[in-house]
Amino acid sequence: MGKLISVVVPCYNEQEVLKMFYDEINRVSLTMTNYNFEIIFVNDGSKDDTLLICKELASKDDRVKYISFSRNFGKEAAIFAGFEKSSGDLVCMMDADLQDPPALLPEMVKAIEYEGYDSVATRRVTRKGEPPVRSFFARMFYKIMNKISKTEIVDGARDYRLMTRQFVDSILDLKEYNRFSKGLFGWVGYNTKWLEYENVERAAGETKWSFWKLLLYSIEGIMAFSTVPLSISVVVGLIFCIIAFIAIIIIIAKTILFGDPVSGWPSTACIILFVGGVQLFCIGILGQYLSKAYLEIKNRPIYICKETNMKK
C-alpha cells in the first residue's frame, strides 16, 4: 500500500472554482498510482455554497474530507486545522483557485522521496496580472522583512508547499494564536527545495485579498517575527530627546542674548505637534505588540469546527 498524501485546501467563498480544482487534483492523483490521496477542504465560514459543494464531492469520493468552521477565522486558522486533521505521510497545502498548479505535485513528491528534502515550496518568478502598486509593496515587504528578521522569507513565496509528516508536526507544535505561516515555515527550519513557476491567474471568481487586507497581514508578519520596530521606537525617542535638549539650550541662550522669548511660537507649536506625532507613533508600535501578547494570554482556540466528516 502506497504512502498517503493529504492535500489541505483552505476555502472561503470558492464555489466558482471548487469543482474545477477537484477535477484537476483528481486528474493529477490518477497519474500518481503509487500514492493514496485524501483531499481536505477547510470551509472558513464561507457565505456562498462552498460547504454544499464540499459535501457533494465528499458523497461521490471517499477521499474527499471537509472541515467547516463556525465562522470566518481566517486562512491561517484554516491551514492549522487542515494540518491538525491530516493523517498523510506527506502533506500538501494549496489554494483552491488553481493559482497553485496541481501539476507540480509529482515533481514535489520526487524531491522529497528521492532527493532527501523535508519540504518543497513554490515561488512565483513573475507577478503577471497583478496590479503594479500591489507588486511594488509586496516586494518591499519581503525586502524589509528579510532585513529586520532572522527568519528568511523568500520573495514571491506561495503557501503552496509539500511537507513531510515531521515538518507538519513541527508546525503544529507552534500553538500561537497570531499566526504567519510563511514565517513559521522558515522558522522551523528543515531542508527546503524551492520550485519556481510563472504566475497563474485565478481560474474563476475574485481574490479575497484586498490591498488593505494584505497590508494588515504584512504588519502581522513583521510583528510576529521581528522586534526591530520596538528598537526603532527607542532610537527615535532617543534622537528626539537629544534634539529637544539642544533646542532648550538654544532657546535659553537666545533669550539671554536677545530677549523676546515670545518670538517663534509658530515654529515651536509645529515642533511640539511633530514630536507629539512621533510619540504617538512609538506608542502605537508598543500597543501592537501589547495587543498580540493580550490575545495570546487569552489562550482562545485557533478555530472552532462546526461540522466535519473526519474522524480524527
N, C-alpha and C positions, 0 to 999 in steps of 0.2 A: 504494500500500500504506500503510495507516494506521500510526500510531505504536504501539509495543509498551508495554503496561503490565505490569510484573512485580508480582504480589501475593505478598508474603512472609508465611508463616503459621507461627510457632513452635508446636510441638505437644509436649505432654508428657501422656501418658495421656488422649488426647482421642478415644478410639474411639466414644464415645456421640454425639459431635457432628460428626465429620468429614464424614460423608455429607450431613448437613443443611446444613453450611457450604458444601460443594461445590455442592449443588443451588441454594443462594441466590446464590452468587457467579456460578454459571453463568447463572442467570436474569438477573442484572444485566448480565453481559457481553454477552448476546444483544441487549440493548436498546441497547448502545453499538457500533453497527455500523461506526463509523469507526475503531475501535481493535482491535488484536490483544492477546491476553492470554497470559501464562504464569503458572501458579499454582505457587508453590514451597512445598511443605510441608517444614519442618525438624523432623525427629524427634529430640527432645532426650533420647535414651536412655529412651524410654517402655518400661514393663513390661507394657503390655497389647497389643492388636492394632493399635495406631496405624500402625505401619510396614506391616503387611499390607494395611490399608485404603488407605494411600497408594499402594502398588504396584498394588492392584486398580483404583483410579481412574486411575492412570497408564497401565494397559494398555488402558483404554477411551477415554482422551482424551489426545492428544499434547501438549496444552497443560499437562498436569499433570507437574510435576517433583518429585523428593523428594531430600532430603539426610538421611542417618541418621548420628548421632554414635555413637562407640564406647562412650559412657556419657553420663550426665546432666552437661552442662556449664553449664546454667542458661539462662534466657531471653535474657540479654544476649548470650551466645555464639551462640545461635540467630539472633538478629536480625542480628548481624555476618555470620554465614555466609550468610544469605539475601541480604543486601545484596551481599556479595562475589561470589556466584554469579549474581546477577540481571544481565540484559542489556537491560532495558527503558529506553525513553526517559523513562518515568515509573515510579517505584517506590512501591508502597503496602504499608504494614505494618499488619496487623490480626490480632486473636486469632481462634481457631477456634470459640470458644464463642458467637458471634453477639451478644456484648455490644457489638461494634463493627458497627453496621448497614451491610452492603454497599450498601444502597440509597442511602447518602450519596455513593457514589463518583462518579456523574455530576456532581453539584454540585461536588465537589472538583476534578475534572478541569477543569470550566468555569472555576474560579477561577484555575487555573494557566495554561490556554490563552488565556483571553480577558481576564483581569484583571491579569495580569502578576506573580502571586505565584510564589515559588520553592518554597513548600510550603504545604500546607493541613493543619492539625492540628485535633483534636477535643477537646472538654472536656465533662464531664458537669455539668449545672446542678443536678442533684439526686442524692442517693445512696439512692434508694428501694430497699428490700430489703437494705440493708447494716446490720450491727449498729451501734447508736448510738455505742458506745465506739470502734469502728474508725473511724467517720466523724469523731469528735472528734479523734482522734490524727492522722488524715490531714490535716485542716485545719490543725492545729497545726504539722505538719511543713512544709507549704507556707509558712505564715507565718514560721516560724523560718528556713527555707531562704532565702527572699527577703530577709530582713533581714541575714543573715550572708554571703551570696554575691552576687557581681556578676552572676552568670548568672541570668536570670529564669526561674522555673519556675511556670507558670500553675496555679492551684488547680483540681483536677478534671481535669487534663490526662490524656488517654489516650495509649497508644502508637499508636493508630490515626492514620495520617498518610500523605499522598500527597506525594511529593517529586520534584523534577527530578533528572536524572542528575548534574548538577553538585553539588547538595545532597548526594546519596548518596556521591559520590566524596569530598567533603569529610569526611563521617563516616568513611569507610574510611581516610582519611589518619591518623586518630587511632587508633593501634595499641595503646593502653594495655590492659593485662590486666584491671585493675579498672574495669569499665565501668558507667556510669549514663546510659542513653540519654536520659532526659528532660533531663538536664543537658547532654549532648553536643549535642542538637538545638538548645538555646538558645545554647550556646557558639559554634557555627559561624556563627550569625547568619542572614543572608538575610531576605527579606521573607516573613513567615508570616501567613496568614489563619487565624483561629480560628472553627470551627463549633461551635455549642452544640446539645446534644440531651439529652433526658430519659434517665435511666439505664435500661438494659435488663438484665434478669436473664438468667443463663445459660440457654441453650436446653435443656441436659441436662448431667448429670454434676455434679461438685463442684469448687469452686475449689481450686487448688493452693497458693494464697497464704494461709497461716495468719497470725494476728496476729504471731506471733514472727518469721516469715519477712519480713513487711512491715517490722517494726521493724529487723531487721538490714539490710534493703535501704535503709531510710531513713538508717541510720548510714553505709552505703556512699556514699550520695549526698552527705551532709554532708562526709565525709572527702575525697571526690573533687573537690568544688567550693568548699571553704572552708578557710582556715587559722585561722579565728576561734577554734575550740576550743583551739588552741595558745596564742593570745593570752589566752584566758580563764584557762588554767592559769598563765600568767606573772603575770597580775593577782592571781589568788587567792593565789599564792605570795608576792607582794609584800605583800599585805594581812596575811597571817598572820605574815610577818616583822616587820611594824610592831607587830602585836598582841603578839607574843612579846617584842619589845624593851620595850614598855610594861609588860608583865606582870613582866619581870625587874626593872625599876626599882621597881615597886610592891612586889614581894617583898623586895627589898633594904631599901627604906625601912621596910616593916613589921617586918622583922627587927631593924633598928637601933633603932626606936622602941619596939617592943612585945616583942621576943624571941619565943620559942616558934615556931621555924621549922617544927616538925613539924605544926602545926595546918593543916588544909585539904588534907591529902593526897588525900582522895576527889575533890575538885574538880580538883586537879592531874592526877590519873590520868585523869579524864574529858576534860580538855583535851588531854592527850597522845594519848589514843585518837582524839579528834576530828581533831586536826592530822595524826596518822598516816593517818587515813582520807582526808583531803584530799590528802595527798601521794601515796597510792596511786592516787587518782582521777586526779591530774595525770600520774602516771607511766603510767597506763593509756591516757590520751589520746596521750601520746608513743609508747607501744607500738603503738597502732593505726596511726599514720602510718608508723612504722618498718616494721610488717608489710606495709603497702601497697608501700613502697619495696622491701622484700625480694622480694616477689612480682614486681614489675616488673623488677628486676635479673636475675631468673632467665630472663626472656625466653622463657617457655614459650608454645606456640601457644595461641590463644584457644579452639580446638576441634580435635578430631580426627574426620575424616569416615571412617566405616567403609564405607559404600556409598552410591552415588548413581546416578541415570540422567541426570545433567547432564554435558555435555562440557566446559564452561568450568571 
